[in-house]
Amino acid sequence: MKFPKDSILLAIWTLLFCTFLVAFSFSSWQSARQTTSQEWTSRAHQIHGFLKGASDLPPMTNAEASHMNDVQDLLRYLQFVWGLISLRLIYILLDGPKHLLQSFLPAGALLIVILAFAIFLPFETLFHAMHIILFPQGNWQFPTDSVLISLFPGYFFAALALRLGVYALIGAIALINLSVICQE
């Protein structure tokens, strides 16, 4: 059986959707933080709002603000890409749902392969590699006493990554199940 090229788009669409669920849900942020104070909640709400384009950043260094601007730009870019993929998937659906349905099983399998690969790499390695690729100018490393590190230590991002992985696995299982149900 030929691997439908739109399966890759569907897998990326699903992964981006899961990313947005984690990034834009403040409850995800709160549950990823082991302890939350009123100060943390207030500052984190401001940063969360900034990433969504709804508020300004709390006081922080220029380097931290520069990084947060880059993160906001990245999220906007990913939303744009997600929108383009959505339009492509809608076009495929309107052209005939059978072709899109044939993409469900391979897309789900591809997501599971990606997740299986990610499970065997230490989180710190993935986190570091992602930052080198996405922020090559190097404005993502801060002293341990910085605002961003104190608000969002390493375990915070590890917990968000775990949540993203669980959501992506649920998406993969849903795609595979839909593929089986629709073939019957």
N, C-alpha and C positions, 0 to 999 in steps of 0.2 A: 504494500500500500504506500502510495506517495504521501510524503509529509506535507500537509497543506500549509502554504506560506503564511496564510492568515492566522494560523495557530500561534505563531510567534507574536503577532500583534495582539491576539487575545490574551496571551500569557503576560505580555507587557502591560496591557490595559488592566488586567486583574491585579498585578503587582503594584502598579501606580495607584489604583483604587484603594488597596490595602494601606499603602503608604500614606495616602491622604486621611484615611480613617484614623491612623495613629497620630499623624502630625497635627491634625486640626481638631482633635478631640481633647479638650483640657482634662477630662476624666482619665484619659490614658496617661497624661503627664502626671497627674496626682498619684495614680496607682503605681507609677514607675519610681516615684520618690518615696524612700523608706519613711521619712518623717517630713511633715509639712507644718511650717509655722505660718502665722499670719503674714509675716514679712515675706516669706518664700511665696506664698499664694499670691500676694499683691504684685511682687516683681515678676513672677512667672506669668501671671495673667497679662501684664503689660507686654512681655516678650511674645507670648502667644498671640495677643491681639495685633502686635506689630507684624508677625509673620502672616497673619490673615489680612493685613493692610488696614486694620481698624484703629490702631493707636500708635503712639510714639514709643521709642525705647526708654526704659528707665536709665538713670545715670550709670554710665560705664565708660571705660577707656575708649579712645579713638579706634584702637586695634579691635576691641571687642565689637564696637558698633559697626566697623567695616565688615567684620565677619558676619554679623547678623544681617547686614544689608545683602551680602553675598548669598546667605541662606534664603532670604526672602526672594531674591532674584531667581535662585535655583528652583524654589517651589513654584514660582510663577511660570517659569519655563516648563517644568514638568506638567503643570496644569494645561499649558498650551499644547504640549505633545499629547497629553491624555485626550484633550478635546479633538485633535486631529485624528487620533486613532479611533475615537468614538464615532466621528463622522464616517470614517472608512468602514467600520463595522456596521453602521446603520445602512450605508450604501450596499454592502454585501447582503445584509438582511433583506433589504427591499428588492434586490436583484433575485433573491430566492433563498429562503431560509436553510435549504438543504446544505448548501456549501458552508454556511456558518456553523451549522450543527456538526458537520464533519470535522470542524476545527476544535470542537470541545475536548475530545479525548486526547489528541496530541498536545493541546495547550495545557490541560491538567497534568499530563505526564511530564511535560517540560518544566512546569512549576515544581513538581515533586523532585525532579533531578536537580534543579537549581537549589532547592531547600536542602536536599541531601548533601550537596557539595558544600553549602554554607555551614552545615552542622559540624563538619569535620575540620573547619578552620577556626582557630581561636578568635573570639570576638575582637580582641585588641588588634589582631592582624587585619581583619576586615575593616574595622573602624579607621585604622591608620591608612590603609590602601584607598579607601573611599575618599578620605580627606585629601590625600595627595592627588588623586585624580580630579576631584571636584573643585578643590581650592588650591591650585598649583602655586599661587602667589605666596602661600605659606602663612596666611593670617588666621590660622585656626589653632595655633599652639599658644597657650597662655600660662602664666605662673599659677601655682596652686592656690594663691590667695586672690585670684581674679574673681570678678563678679560672676562671670559665666561658669567657671569651674566650681565655685561655691554653690551656685544655684543648680547646676547640672553636672554632677560628677560622673565618672565613667559608668558606674552601675546604673545610673538613670538611662543612659543610651543603650546599655545591654538589655535592660528591661523593655525598652521600647522596641528593640530589635527582636526580642523574643515574641512580643505581642504581634509585631508585623509578620513574623514567621508563622505564628498560629493562624492569623487571619488569611495568609496566603495558602496555608495548607487547607483551611476550610474552603477557600475559593477553588483550589485544585480538586478537592473531593467533590464539590458541587458541580464543577465542569464535567468530571468523569461520570458522576451519577446522571446528570442531564443527558450526556451522550448515550448512556445505556438505556435510559428511559425513552429517549426520542427514537432510538433504533428499533424498539419493540413495536 
